Amino acid sequence: MLRLSLLLLLFSHLASSMLLGWVESPGYPRGYLPHASLNWSRCARKGHVISITLIHLDLEDSPNCENDAVKVLSNGRPLSILCGRKGFAELQSSVNPILQSSPGGCLNLLFVSDFSNKKRHSGFRGFYTEQDFDECQDDSEARCTQFCHNFVGGYYCSCRHGYHLKEDNHTCTVHCSEDLSGLRKGDISSPSWPAPYAMNADCLYTLSVEDHLQVELHFSEGFDVEQSTDGHCIDALMIQTPSGNLGSFCGLQPPPSPFLTHSSQVHIRFASDGFGTNKGFALRFRTRAKVCPAAVTPHSTATPRQPDYSQGQTVTVRCQSGPHCERAE
């Protein structure tokens, strides 16, 4: 007797903590009357869904189910409108798989009969239950970039060794940013070089030297950054200075070496998406004295003529005679 009481107590506890039971037409299985109706609704907890498994359907058949009908909705969105007679096998294959609420949503079943039944139909019966929703399998919003782990009421993402989750708790990336300020020479490469670089990388390398110096970059062979067939950068290596962006580079052709930045402060940013098996890049940086490019206005000449000029060097610029000469302030 004590064991039976404990079992009854356990069952009542489970029933109170779970949503499950039967939903059926009025008068089932003897049959429903004219002008019968039913408005049934259940709502799932967060990370759960309500589903109905219909085991019997016998209603008056009519075009578009305009007479007697069972309508099932998820948060007001119609899932199915049913009438006529269907066996369990047909229900299980074509109807029951779609009778499910959205995660944490509500499922509503409406039944109505009119006055025109020529014979009594037995109606319908279904079993409803609340189930955990497997976001890793069924939810397009659970976009873990590497591993997805489902648990009762939710899910979480994790990453392979060497990766970590970004602030969005979905995207796996690598620690690849580095502040190299004060160094006059060194090496920089994409994560895992020369193996394929990491997915969803967002690397920022900071270079800063004395004002009278500039950073000079020398790229290694084997440059390989993902590029689309039309030439646009899918992944990109970007070189930036306080004066602006010196370029976004991708494909198989590295930037020219030596690459003069004309700046003592350089940011090198590398960004990749979640696809691809490209190798990436490697470069060596060093410093040299700042130079000024030998660029003068049209219709003028510079003396002495050189490809560039060192800081402190005197250069004389003369305007050619004629109406082209403009006074420089």
Backbone bond lengths (Angstrom), bond angles and torsions (degrees), N, CA, C in turn:
res aa  C-N    CA-C-N  psi(-1)  N-CA   C-N-CA  omega(-1)  CA-C   N-CA-C  phi
1 M - - - 1.469 - - 1.533 110.84 -
2 L 1.333 114.81 -41.20 1.461 119.35 179.23 1.516 110.28 -64.78
3 R 1.365 116.32 -40.79 1.458 120.13 178.99 1.514 111.32 -62.79
4 L 1.337 118.04 -41.64 1.456 122.17 177.78 1.517 110.94 -63.12
5 S 1.313 117.55 -40.32 1.471 121.06 179.14 1.521 110.84 -64.21
6 L 1.356 115.44 -40.23 1.467 118.87 179.22 1.524 111.06 -66.21
7 L 1.356 116.66 -39.42 1.460 119.58 178.17 1.520 111.71 -64.44
8 L 1.337 116.39 -41.92 1.462 119.95 177.63 1.516 111.10 -63.52
9 L 1.339 116.71 -39.13 1.460 120.46 179.28 1.526 110.29 -66.00
10 L 1.363 116.34 -40.78 1.456 120.02 178.58 1.521 111.15 -64.63
11 F 1.330 117.51 -42.49 1.455 120.86 179.63 1.518 111.61 -63.96
12 S 1.321 116.52 -41.47 1.470 119.21 -179.97 1.515 110.76 -65.89
13 H 1.358 116.47 -34.38 1.469 119.55 177.81 1.525 110.77 -67.46
14 L 1.349 116.40 -44.15 1.457 119.86 178.64 1.518 111.22 -63.00
15 A 1.334 116.29 -41.58 1.463 119.87 -179.46 1.516 111.43 -64.48
16 S 1.327 117.02 -33.71 1.463 119.63 -179.09 1.519 111.62 -76.94
17 S 1.366 116.90 -27.18 1.462 119.27 -178.70 1.510 112.72 -93.04
18 M 1.341 118.97 -10.23 1.454 122.40 -179.45 1.521 109.17 -124.43
19 L 1.311 115.05 150.96 1.459 121.01 174.37 1.523 108.00 -97.83
20 L 1.340 116.33 112.57 1.456 120.69 176.31 1.522 108.43 -160.45
21 G 1.313 115.57 155.39 1.463 119.77 179.44 1.514 111.19 156.40
22 W 1.315 115.13 -168.43 1.465 122.10 -177.53 1.516 110.76 -107.71
23 V 1.321 115.85 145.23 1.455 122.01 170.26 1.523 106.49 -128.89
24 E 1.346 116.71 131.97 1.471 120.37 -174.24 1.517 110.20 -150.69
25 S 1.308 115.05 161.29 1.463 120.54 -180.00 1.524 110.40 -70.53
26 P 1.344 117.86 152.58 1.460 120.90 177.77 1.527 110.78 -56.91
27 G 1.337 116.82 132.24 1.457 121.53 178.42 1.504 115.34 84.09
28 Y 1.339 117.41 0.47 1.474 119.26 -179.58 1.526 109.25 -61.51
29 P 1.360 121.64 137.95 1.474 126.70 2.49 1.535 113.51 -96.81
30 R 1.333 116.31 7.87 1.470 118.34 -177.03 1.521 110.91 -70.64
31 G 1.305 117.69 -25.63 1.449 121.38 179.41 1.518 111.73 123.53
32 Y 1.295 116.61 149.96 1.462 121.53 -178.73 1.528 110.15 -93.72
33 L 1.301 115.46 156.68 1.453 122.26 -178.57 1.531 110.34 -93.53
34 P 1.348 117.63 165.43 1.471 119.77 172.06 1.532 110.56 -59.88
35 H 1.297 114.94 150.35 1.474 123.01 179.31 1.528 112.62 58.83
36 A 1.341 115.93 28.35 1.461 119.31 174.80 1.529 109.34 -80.39
37 S 1.326 116.34 155.48 1.466 119.82 179.25 1.526 110.19 -154.25
38 L 1.308 114.73 158.11 1.468 122.05 177.37 1.528 107.92 -152.02
39 N 1.310 116.25 133.67 1.464 122.51 175.59 1.530 107.05 -126.87
40 W 1.325 115.28 103.72 1.472 121.44 -173.50 1.526 108.94 -117.46
41 S 1.340 116.70 140.61 1.464 120.25 -178.71 1.519 109.96 -151.05
42 R 1.318 116.08 140.27 1.463 122.94 173.51 1.530 108.26 -141.55
43 C 1.335 115.62 147.30 1.465 121.14 -178.98 1.521 110.02 -121.75
44 A 1.314 115.85 140.79 1.463 122.19 -178.08 1.527 110.68 -90.55
45 R 1.325 114.23 154.68 1.458 119.67 172.60 1.530 110.67 -74.62
46 K 1.313 116.86 168.71 1.454 121.49 178.91 1.521 110.02 -58.03
47 G 1.336 116.45 133.30 1.449 121.06 179.54 1.515 114.16 78.51
48 H 1.345 117.25 8.83 1.456 122.10 -179.95 1.526 109.11 -125.90
49 V 1.330 115.47 165.23 1.460 121.96 176.12 1.521 108.54 -132.94
50 I 1.339 115.61 152.42 1.456 122.72 171.00 1.528 107.53 -101.27
51 S 1.314 116.09 131.33 1.467 120.04 177.34 1.524 109.73 -130.13
52 I 1.319 115.79 151.61 1.473 122.67 177.08 1.528 108.19 -119.44
53 T 1.314 116.05 132.27 1.461 122.05 172.97 1.525 107.71 -111.62
54 L 1.323 116.46 104.21 1.464 120.49 178.01 1.527 109.05 -76.07
55 I 1.338 115.59 129.71 1.467 119.68 179.43 1.536 111.31 -108.10
56 H 1.350 117.13 -12.41 1.469 119.86 -178.59 1.521 109.03 -154.13
57 L 1.333 116.42 137.30 1.463 121.33 176.56 1.532 108.57 -144.64
58 D 1.330 115.06 118.36 1.469 121.29 177.70 1.516 107.95 -147.14
59 L 1.363 115.81 91.34 1.452 122.57 179.65 1.526 108.88 -123.35
60 E 1.327 115.44 164.12 1.460 119.23 173.28 1.530 108.78 -60.06
61 D 1.315 115.53 133.02 1.464 119.92 178.89 1.524 109.74 -89.18
62 S 1.337 116.44 144.38 1.465 121.02 178.63 1.515 108.45 -161.74
63 P 1.341 117.85 156.22 1.465 120.18 177.75 1.531 110.89 -58.12
64 N 1.338 115.01 129.37 1.475 121.94 179.83 1.519 112.44 57.95
65 C 1.344 116.65 20.18 1.472 121.88 178.65 1.532 111.20 53.24
66 E 1.347 115.56 44.67 1.462 118.95 -174.54 1.520 112.57 -82.87
67 N 1.339 118.37 -12.00 1.471 120.21 179.24 1.525 110.18 -95.41
68 D 1.328 117.49 -88.19 1.462 121.27 175.60 1.526 108.08 -96.39
69 A 1.313 116.58 143.08 1.468 118.21 -175.89 1.518 111.94 -161.81
70 V 1.307 114.80 150.42 1.467 123.76 167.95 1.530 107.06 -111.93
71 K 1.326 116.11 125.08 1.465 121.46 177.47 1.526 108.45 -117.04
72 V 1.329 116.33 130.67 1.460 121.85 178.64 1.525 107.91 -117.45
73 L 1.351 115.95 129.73 1.468 121.55 -176.35 1.524 109.65 -129.83
74 S 1.329 115.66 148.51 1.458 122.54 173.54 1.518 108.23 -116.02
75 N 1.329 116.11 112.36 1.473 120.79 -176.69 1.517 111.72 51.10
76 G 1.326 115.71 40.63 1.449 121.24 178.34 1.511 115.27 84.73
77 R 1.321 117.73 -6.14 1.472 121.56 -179.71 1.521 109.09 -92.99
78 P 1.338 119.23 121.94 1.467 120.90 -177.73 1.526 111.79 -62.74
79 L 1.338 115.14 131.32 1.459 121.54 175.16 1.522 111.52 -101.82
80 S 1.348 115.96 -41.10 1.465 119.29 -176.56 1.520 109.46 -161.64
81 I 1.334 115.96 144.88 1.457 123.65 171.59 1.526 106.44 -122.90
82 L 1.327 117.09 122.80 1.452 122.06 -169.68 1.521 111.57 -125.47
83 C 1.327 115.71 144.97 1.458 123.04 170.88 1.517 107.59 -158.85
84 G 1.309 117.52 179.34 1.452 121.60 -178.76 1.514 111.52 78.78
85 R 1.318 115.27 -156.44 1.463 121.34 -176.06 1.536 109.30 -122.38
86 K 1.307 116.34 128.48 1.467 121.85 178.00 1.517 108.86 -136.63
87 G 1.341 115.54 135.00 1.453 120.48 175.14 1.512 111.61 -78.38
88 F 1.340 115.57 170.00 1.462 119.77 -175.94 1.525 111.11 -63.23
89 A 1.328 117.30 -39.89 1.468 119.20 -178.39 1.523 111.12 -60.17
90 E 1.328 117.43 -42.91 1.456 120.68 178.87 1.519 111.26 -67.89
91 L 1.334 116.32 -41.29 1.459 119.78 177.32 1.527 111.09 -60.76
92 Q 1.319 115.99 -43.58 1.461 120.51 -175.94 1.522 111.91 -68.47
93 S 1.311 117.84 -31.13 1.459 120.26 -176.22 1.523 113.39 -87.73
94 S 1.319 118.14 -33.88 1.464 119.60 -170.58 1.522 114.98 -120.72
95 V 1.331 118.24 -15.12 1.459 120.00 -175.10 1.527 111.43 -113.95
96 N 1.329 117.44 -54.65 1.468 121.10 -172.92 1.520 114.51 -58.40
97 P 1.337 119.90 -36.13 1.474 118.21 -178.94 1.526 115.00 -59.81
98 I 1.330 118.11 -22.15 1.465 119.18 -177.57 1.528 112.61 -100.72
99 L 1.329 118.04 -4.02 1.471 120.44 -177.38 1.519 109.40 -87.23
100 Q 1.315 115.44 72.35 1.462 121.77 -175.55 1.516 109.87 -145.10
101 S 1.320 115.74 137.63 1.464 120.30 179.36 1.528 109.66 -75.43
102 S 1.318 115.88 167.99 1.455 120.79 169.56 1.528 108.56 -74.14
103 P 1.345 118.94 160.62 1.460 120.17 179.76 1.531 111.40 -57.35
104 G 1.337 115.62 125.52 1.454 120.89 -178.47 1.509 114.10 72.09
105 G 1.338 117.29 8.85 1.458 121.25 -176.34 1.522 112.98 -98.40
106 C 1.321 115.39 -173.65 1.461 122.33 -176.49 1.523 110.27 -115.05
107 L 1.334 114.73 146.03 1.459 122.09 176.36 1.527 107.89 -115.46
108 N 1.319 115.69 130.62 1.461 121.53 -175.88 1.532 108.79 -123.46
109 L 1.335 116.64 131.59 1.469 121.70 176.95 1.520 108.47 -120.64
110 L 1.331 115.12 125.73 1.458 121.85 179.41 1.526 108.81 -117.12
111 F 1.317 115.77 131.32 1.468 120.71 175.85 1.520 108.77 -126.71
112 V 1.338 115.58 137.01 1.456 120.12 177.58 1.530 108.39 -147.32
113 S 1.330 115.70 142.17 1.478 121.15 174.13 1.525 108.68 -124.21
114 D 1.335 115.44 151.29 1.464 118.57 178.52 1.531 109.19 -99.32
115 F 1.323 116.20 -157.40 1.466 121.44 -174.16 1.519 113.21 -100.15
116 S 1.341 118.76 -2.87 1.460 120.25 -162.54 1.527 114.84 -98.75
117 N 1.324 118.15 12.22 1.457 118.93 -177.44 1.529 111.30 -63.52
118 K 1.332 117.53 125.79 1.455 122.30 176.85 1.522 110.72 -86.31
119 K 1.313 116.34 -21.53 1.461 120.18 174.78 1.518 108.25 -141.62
120 R 1.317 115.74 161.03 1.460 119.20 -178.74 1.522 109.23 -83.66
121 H 1.331 114.69 130.43 1.464 121.47 176.04 1.532 108.91 -103.77
122 S 1.323 114.99 146.32 1.474 119.21 -174.33 1.521 112.63 -70.58
123 G 1.335 118.80 -26.59 1.463 121.08 178.10 1.514 112.80 102.92
124 F 1.319 116.95 -144.88 1.464 120.55 -177.63 1.515 109.38 -139.93
125 R 1.339 114.70 160.41 1.461 121.17 173.85 1.522 108.71 -148.54
126 G 1.336 115.33 138.74 1.456 120.49 178.72 1.511 111.36 -145.87
127 F 1.312 116.19 155.58 1.463 122.14 177.45 1.522 108.07 -107.46
128 Y 1.319 116.03 128.66 1.462 119.71 179.37 1.517 109.33 -111.67
129 T 1.317 115.03 149.33 1.461 120.08 178.98 1.522 109.47 -153.85
130 E 1.315 114.26 152.41 1.464 120.61 173.00 1.524 107.96 -96.14
131 Q 1.331 116.02 130.46 1.454 121.16 -177.50 1.520 109.62 -128.88
132 D 1.320 114.11 153.36 1.462 118.11 171.62 1.520 109.21 -66.24
133 F 1.324 116.22 138.61 1.459 122.02 178.65 1.518 108.89 -95.02
134 D 1.319 116.65 123.67 1.461 121.20 -179.04 1.528 109.32 -84.80
135 E 1.329 115.02 91.99 1.466 119.58 -177.79 1.526 111.87 -62.31
136 C 1.326 116.96 -30.78 1.462 119.69 -177.51 1.526 111.94 -66.73
137 Q 1.333 117.29 -28.02 1.457 121.29 -178.21 1.521 112.76 -98.07
138 D 1.330 116.53 -36.26 1.455 119.88 -164.90 1.515 115.43 -117.93
139 D 1.330 118.45 -4.66 1.463 119.94 -173.84 1.513 109.98 -113.13
140 S 1.334 116.16 116.46 1.466 119.62 -179.67 1.519 112.19 -68.01
141 E 1.348 118.34 -17.07 1.455 120.82 -180.00 1.525 112.34 -81.75
142 A 1.349 116.54 -16.61 1.466 120.00 178.13 1.524 108.36 -84.01
143 R 1.311 116.62 70.49 1.457 121.17 -172.65 1.523 110.53 -96.02
144 C 1.320 115.95 67.63 1.455 119.80 172.68 1.528 108.14 -69.09
145 T 1.315 117.38 131.06 1.462 119.17 -175.83 1.524 112.09 -77.22
146 Q 1.340 118.37 -17.75 1.465 119.68 177.79 1.533 111.90 -127.74
147 F 1.334 119.40 -76.67 1.459 120.98 -176.60 1.522 110.36 -116.58
148 C 1.337 115.94 138.39 1.465 122.18 176.98 1.526 108.34 -121.71
149 H 1.333 116.37 131.40 1.468 122.06 -178.05 1.527 108.65 -122.98
150 N 1.311 115.06 120.20 1.466 120.19 179.68 1.521 110.20 -89.47
151 F 1.339 116.29 141.81 1.459 121.16 169.60 1.521 107.80 -139.58
152 V 1.326 116.22 167.83 1.453 120.51 -176.17 1.528 108.99 -62.65
153 G 1.321 115.88 113.69 1.453 120.90 178.28 1.516 115.04 97.58
154 G 1.339 118.66 -1.26 1.458 118.29 -179.15 1.517 112.30 177.57
155 Y 1.329 115.79 -159.34 1.460 122.62 -179.63 1.522 108.36 -159.45
156 Y 1.332 115.68 164.22 1.463 118.95 171.85 1.519 108.90 -145.88
157 C 1.327 115.65 158.27 1.458 122.43 -177.70 1.530 109.71 -106.55
158 S 1.320 115.62 150.15 1.462 120.58 173.89 1.523 108.80 -141.00
159 C 1.335 115.49 173.63 1.468 120.66 -172.02 1.517 111.20 -130.03
160 R 1.332 114.43 160.81 1.456 120.73 174.36 1.524 110.51 -68.55
161 H 1.335 115.04 165.93 1.460 120.86 178.27 1.530 109.87 -57.05
162 G 1.318 116.40 134.23 1.454 122.07 179.96 1.510 114.30 94.04
163 Y 1.341 117.41 -10.79 1.456 122.11 177.96 1.529 109.57 -107.93
164 H 1.316 115.85 164.61 1.458 121.46 173.39 1.519 109.04 -143.05
165 L 1.333 115.47 158.80 1.459 121.04 179.77 1.524 110.64 -78.81
166 K 1.324 115.52 135.99 1.457 120.14 173.16 1.525 109.57 -75.53
167 E 1.334 115.53 178.87 1.455 120.55 -175.66 1.523 112.87 -63.39
168 D 1.333 118.05 -20.89 1.463 120.03 179.54 1.519 112.84 -77.42
169 N 1.358 117.49 -4.69 1.471 123.63 178.93 1.521 113.23 61.16
170 H 1.327 117.59 18.97 1.462 121.86 178.78 1.531 112.33 -128.46
171 T 1.329 116.67 -31.79 1.457 121.45 -171.14 1.523 110.66 -99.91
172 C 1.344 115.92 127.31 1.455 121.44 176.32 1.529 109.21 -92.08
173 T 1.305 116.07 133.87 1.455 121.01 179.15 1.521 108.83 -142.61
174 V 1.315 116.73 -176.75 1.462 120.89 -177.27 1.522 110.02 -120.50
175 H 1.329 115.17 156.17 1.466 120.68 172.69 1.532 107.32 -80.66
176 C 1.315 117.38 107.23 1.467 118.93 -176.25 1.521 112.88 -136.52
177 S 1.320 119.08 -2.17 1.464 120.65 178.62 1.525 109.26 -79.55
178 E 1.331 115.65 144.91 1.463 119.58 -176.39 1.524 109.65 -151.39
179 D 1.332 115.20 135.02 1.469 120.99 176.26 1.523 108.05 -97.34
180 L 1.331 116.06 110.58 1.464 122.05 -177.65 1.519 111.29 -107.05
181 S 1.324 117.00 23.45 1.460 121.88 -178.40 1.525 110.39 -57.84
182 G 1.339 115.34 137.59 1.463 121.45 178.53 1.505 113.83 94.42
183 L 1.337 117.88 -19.82 1.460 119.82 178.68 1.528 109.81 -82.11
184 R 1.346 115.51 136.51 1.467 120.18 179.74 1.527 112.61 -94.92
185 K 1.320 117.02 -11.82 1.461 120.09 175.93 1.533 108.27 -155.98
186 G 1.322 114.84 157.49 1.456 119.29 -179.05 1.521 110.61 167.43
187 D 1.334 114.73 -174.33 1.466 121.59 -177.31 1.522 110.05 -125.99
188 I 1.327 115.38 143.39 1.462 123.24 176.64 1.524 107.34 -133.77
189 S 1.326 116.68 139.62 1.463 120.31 176.75 1.518 109.43 -149.55
190 S 1.319 115.28 162.57 1.463 120.88 175.65 1.521 109.33 -67.98
191 P 1.331 118.06 154.80 1.467 120.75 -179.31 1.522 111.83 -56.17
192 S 1.349 116.09 131.82 1.474 125.27 176.99 1.513 113.58 76.62
193 W 1.334 119.19 5.50 1.471 120.88 178.87 1.529 110.74 -51.12
194 P 1.366 120.18 136.54 1.478 126.87 4.65 1.533 114.17 -91.24
195 A 1.336 117.62 10.13 1.468 120.06 173.39 1.526 108.66 -72.79
196 P 1.328 118.32 165.30 1.475 120.15 178.51 1.522 111.81 -54.90
197 Y 1.333 115.58 138.52 1.463 119.78 -176.23 1.527 111.33 -75.29
198 A 1.333 114.86 163.10 1.461 122.00 -174.90 1.525 111.43 -69.51
199 M 1.316 115.21 149.93 1.459 120.79 174.41 1.526 109.76 -76.22
200 N 1.336 115.35 153.06 1.472 122.92 175.87 1.530 112.03 54.38
201 A 1.319 115.72 34.73 1.469 120.07 177.83 1.529 110.25 -77.55
202 D 1.310 116.10 145.83 1.464 122.33 173.92 1.519 106.54 -142.84
203 C 1.324 115.90 84.93 1.463 122.29 -171.75 1.520 110.33 -102.09
204 L 1.317 115.90 138.74 1.463 121.38 177.26 1.522 108.47 -131.42
205 Y 1.328 116.00 118.09 1.457 122.42 178.11 1.530 107.56 -109.29
206 T 1.323 116.64 124.78 1.463 122.27 -175.73 1.520 109.63 -107.51
207 L 1.328 116.12 125.20 1.459 122.87 176.83 1.523 108.44 -118.28
208 S 1.329 116.78 132.31 1.470 120.78 179.36 1.528 108.46 -149.69
209 V 1.336 115.53 123.11 1.462 120.89 179.52 1.533 108.50 -129.49
210 E 1.339 115.74 -175.47 1.462 119.97 -178.26 1.531 110.27 -61.86
211 D 1.345 114.96 153.39 1.465 120.70 -172.88 1.515 113.34 -61.72
212 H 1.352 118.30 -30.06 1.461 119.37 -176.22 1.526 112.33 -81.57
213 L 1.345 116.56 -1.06 1.456 120.92 179.97 1.520 111.15 -109.32
214 Q 1.302 114.99 160.35 1.461 120.19 172.04 1.528 109.47 -126.15
215 V 1.332 115.93 155.84 1.453 121.29 178.65 1.517 109.14 -89.75
216 E 1.313 115.02 134.22 1.465 122.00 -179.76 1.537 107.78 -120.05
217 L 1.331 117.01 133.24 1.463 122.01 -175.73 1.528 110.08 -113.52
218 H 1.337 114.98 139.47 1.465 121.99 176.22 1.529 107.75 -126.83
219 F 1.329 117.05 116.79 1.455 122.06 -175.99 1.515 111.65 -91.09
220 S 1.326 116.04 142.11 1.461 122.08 178.44 1.514 110.53 -82.14
221 E 1.321 115.50 164.45 1.452 121.32 173.13 1.543 109.07 -69.80
222 G 1.307 115.94 161.01 1.458 119.61 178.86 1.512 113.92 89.86
223 F 1.319 118.14 15.19 1.463 122.08 177.53 1.536 108.69 -57.16
224 D 1.341 117.28 128.04 1.474 120.88 -175.28 1.521 108.94 -155.76
225 V 1.325 116.52 92.06 1.466 123.17 -179.72 1.524 107.97 -121.94
226 E 1.320 116.59 132.24 1.468 121.39 -168.98 1.527 112.34 -57.51
227 Q 1.329 114.44 133.33 1.459 122.81 -178.79 1.525 108.61 -136.22
228 S 1.338 117.27 143.57 1.460 120.62 178.57 1.526 109.84 -75.57
229 T 1.319 115.82 166.45 1.469 120.40 -178.92 1.526 112.20 -64.96
230 D 1.346 116.61 -23.77 1.466 118.93 179.13 1.529 112.82 -92.56
231 G 1.328 116.87 8.97 1.452 120.41 173.81 1.503 116.05 94.52
232 H 1.312 118.67 -3.29 1.461 120.65 179.34 1.533 110.58 -80.97
233 C 1.326 115.32 147.81 1.466 120.45 -179.52 1.522 110.12 -78.10
234 I 1.335 116.38 121.64 1.463 121.28 170.60 1.525 108.75 -84.43
235 D 1.335 116.65 -52.82 1.460 122.82 166.25 1.530 106.63 -103.64
236 A 1.316 117.65 161.59 1.466 117.47 -173.78 1.524 112.07 -153.32
237 L 1.328 114.68 144.38 1.459 123.55 168.00 1.522 106.90 -105.53
238 M 1.325 116.38 121.07 1.467 121.40 -176.73 1.516 109.91 -117.61
239 I 1.322 116.59 136.34 1.461 122.89 178.78 1.522 107.38 -116.23
240 Q 1.328 116.81 122.17 1.455 121.68 -173.09 1.525 110.13 -129.91
241 T 1.334 115.33 142.45 1.458 122.74 173.49 1.523 107.99 -130.32
242 P 1.328 118.47 171.09 1.469 119.41 176.85 1.523 113.14 -58.34
243 S 1.334 117.33 -22.46 1.467 120.01 179.62 1.518 113.02 -80.92
244 G 1.347 116.91 -15.73 1.451 118.93 179.66 1.512 111.98 144.47
245 N 1.325 114.91 -174.28 1.455 122.41 -179.73 1.527 109.46 -84.63
246 L 1.330 116.41 124.47 1.460 120.61 -179.43 1.523 112.16 -88.39
247 G 1.321 117.07 -0.61 1.460 119.19 175.27 1.503 113.43 141.79
248 S 1.342 114.77 155.50 1.461 122.98 170.73 1.522 106.17 -115.87
249 F 1.328 116.69 125.28 1.451 121.31 -170.28 1.528 110.16 -120.39
250 C 1.346 115.50 140.75 1.459 121.61 177.87 1.518 108.17 -158.33
251 G 1.319 116.01 -177.15 1.447 120.22 -178.34 1.520 111.75 87.46
252 L 1.329 117.03 -153.31 1.462 122.65 -177.15 1.524 113.06 -107.09
253 Q 1.335 117.02 -4.43 1.461 121.66 -178.02 1.527 109.64 -101.90
254 P 1.339 119.04 115.22 1.471 119.43 -179.13 1.515 111.16 -74.03
255 P 1.316 118.26 163.42 1.465 120.67 172.36 1.534 109.42 -60.19
256 P 1.329 117.46 156.87 1.468 120.16 -178.44 1.528 110.93 -64.24
257 S 1.326 115.99 145.27 1.461 121.96 177.03 1.528 109.00 -119.57
258 P 1.332 120.07 135.65 1.468 123.66 -2.08 1.526 111.82 -73.66
259 F 1.314 115.32 146.70 1.458 121.59 179.31 1.528 106.36 -103.09
260 L 1.344 116.50 107.62 1.461 121.06 -178.51 1.525 109.52 -87.25
261 T 1.313 115.35 126.13 1.471 119.39 -178.55 1.520 112.31 -92.14
262 H 1.378 117.86 -18.57 1.468 122.49 -176.50 1.530 111.42 56.15
263 S 1.320 116.31 29.29 1.468 119.68 -178.50 1.524 109.44 -148.25
264 S 1.326 114.39 147.19 1.466 120.32 175.93 1.531 111.56 -87.92
265 Q 1.335 117.22 -7.20 1.462 121.59 -179.83 1.530 108.46 -127.22
266 V 1.317 115.64 120.37 1.458 121.10 -175.82 1.521 109.42 -135.15
267 H 1.322 115.68 134.96 1.460 122.35 170.45 1.522 108.30 -111.07
268 I 1.318 115.78 126.74 1.464 121.46 175.48 1.527 107.07 -111.94
269 R 1.320 115.93 115.56 1.472 120.90 -176.77 1.525 109.26 -114.98
270 F 1.328 115.05 135.69 1.465 120.90 176.59 1.519 108.57 -126.25
271 A 1.339 116.31 127.46 1.470 121.44 -178.03 1.523 109.41 -131.30
272 S 1.321 115.84 136.33 1.472 121.22 177.91 1.518 109.37 -130.94
273 D 1.340 115.48 157.98 1.455 120.29 177.19 1.527 109.87 -94.69
274 G 1.323 117.16 -163.01 1.460 120.92 -175.25 1.509 114.71 -92.33
275 F 1.325 117.74 14.43 1.466 120.29 -176.77 1.523 109.48 -137.36
276 G 1.341 115.36 163.41 1.452 120.14 173.58 1.520 113.53 106.61
277 T 1.325 115.20 159.35 1.467 122.50 179.85 1.523 110.67 -134.40
278 N 1.319 117.41 37.75 1.459 121.79 -178.47 1.530 111.19 -78.87
279 K 1.334 116.48 156.92 1.464 121.38 -174.62 1.524 113.29 -79.48
280 G 1.329 116.68 -37.90 1.454 119.28 -179.73 1.521 112.75 105.33
281 F 1.331 116.15 -137.42 1.472 120.59 -173.49 1.521 109.86 -149.41
282 A 1.324 114.28 162.34 1.471 122.18 169.73 1.512 107.45 -145.47
283 L 1.336 116.50 142.09 1.463 120.67 178.59 1.516 109.95 -146.27
284 R 1.307 114.40 157.92 1.462 122.29 173.09 1.526 107.69 -116.09
285 F 1.327 116.40 133.27 1.465 119.45 177.86 1.523 109.95 -112.50
286 R 1.306 114.03 150.29 1.458 121.32 174.06 1.527 107.65 -152.13
287 T 1.318 117.14 178.71 1.464 120.19 -177.91 1.525 109.98 -120.19
288 R 1.301 113.60 156.58 1.462 121.65 173.86 1.520 107.24 -151.08
289 A 1.315 116.54 167.52 1.464 120.32 -179.67 1.523 109.60 -64.12
290 K 1.320 115.11 144.39 1.462 118.99 177.27 1.516 110.64 -64.28
291 V 1.309 116.52 144.32 1.467 122.40 175.38 1.513 108.25 -129.12
292 C 1.307 115.11 156.65 1.459 120.53 175.65 1.523 107.99 -104.38
293 P 1.311 118.71 133.79 1.472 119.90 178.11 1.520 110.42 -66.21
294 A 1.346 116.07 148.26 1.464 121.83 -177.60 1.521 109.66 -83.09
295 A 1.316 115.78 63.68 1.464 120.76 -179.37 1.523 108.06 -112.45
296 V 1.334 116.75 123.03 1.465 121.76 176.70 1.520 108.02 -125.61
297 T 1.305 115.77 167.15 1.460 120.71 -179.59 1.524 110.39 -69.62
298 P 1.332 117.66 157.12 1.483 119.62 178.09 1.530 111.38 -57.44
299 H 1.331 115.28 150.89 1.471 123.31 177.06 1.520 111.48 64.96
300 S 1.344 116.43 34.83 1.458 120.50 176.21 1.525 108.39 -144.82
301 T 1.320 116.90 161.76 1.455 122.96 -178.53 1.514 109.32 -132.13
302 A 1.347 115.35 153.48 1.457 121.59 178.69 1.515 109.22 -117.99
303 T 1.332 116.19 140.03 1.456 122.29 178.72 1.534 108.45 -129.31
304 P 1.338 118.57 128.54 1.463 128.27 -3.49 1.537 111.35 -74.44
305 R 1.333 116.23 158.09 1.456 121.34 -179.42 1.531 108.67 -88.50
306 Q 1.318 116.26 118.69 1.468 122.18 179.98 1.532 107.98 -143.16
307 P 1.341 116.20 159.52 1.475 118.18 176.07 1.525 112.57 -62.40
308 D 1.349 116.27 -33.41 1.467 121.16 176.89 1.520 108.43 -157.14
309 Y 1.336 115.67 172.44 1.462 121.18 -174.31 1.522 108.78 -130.67
310 S 1.337 114.12 139.58 1.460 119.63 179.23 1.522 109.85 -79.46
311 Q 1.331 114.53 157.16 1.456 119.61 179.50 1.528 109.98 -63.06
312 G 1.334 116.97 132.08 1.448 123.03 -179.19 1.523 114.12 93.37
313 Q 1.343 117.27 -11.89 1.459 120.48 179.67 1.531 109.94 -74.14
314 T 1.350 116.35 140.85 1.461 121.38 -179.92 1.525 109.57 -88.69
315 V 1.316 115.78 130.76 1.456 122.13 179.50 1.523 107.87 -129.53
316 T 1.330 115.63 134.25 1.462 120.66 178.41 1.519 108.81 -106.51
317 V 1.315 116.33 125.52 1.459 121.81 178.68 1.524 107.91 -111.80
318 R 1.351 115.98 125.25 1.466 120.65 -179.86 1.521 109.63 -118.68
319 C 1.336 115.28 138.92 1.461 120.68 175.08 1.526 108.84 -82.99
320 Q 1.318 116.47 141.31 1.455 120.97 174.18 1.523 109.24 -69.87
321 S 1.341 116.47 149.18 1.461 119.58 -179.12 1.527 109.34 -68.37
322 G 1.315 115.58 148.78 1.462 120.14 178.93 1.511 110.30 125.76
323 P 1.320 116.36 -173.51 1.467 120.57 -174.01 1.518 113.33 -77.08
324 H 1.359 118.77 0.16 1.444 120.16 -174.32 1.518 112.69 -86.01
325 C 1.320 115.77 -12.84 1.454 118.65 -171.78 1.526 110.78 -74.01
326 E 1.324 116.03 133.06 1.462 121.35 176.19 1.515 108.40 -121.24
327 R 1.292 114.90 146.53 1.457 119.42 -179.75 1.522 108.92 -80.88
328 A 1.327 116.46 127.53 1.466 121.46 177.91 1.513 109.11 -95.32
329 E 1.309 115.49 131.84 1.474 119.74 179.62 1.528 109.74 -83.22
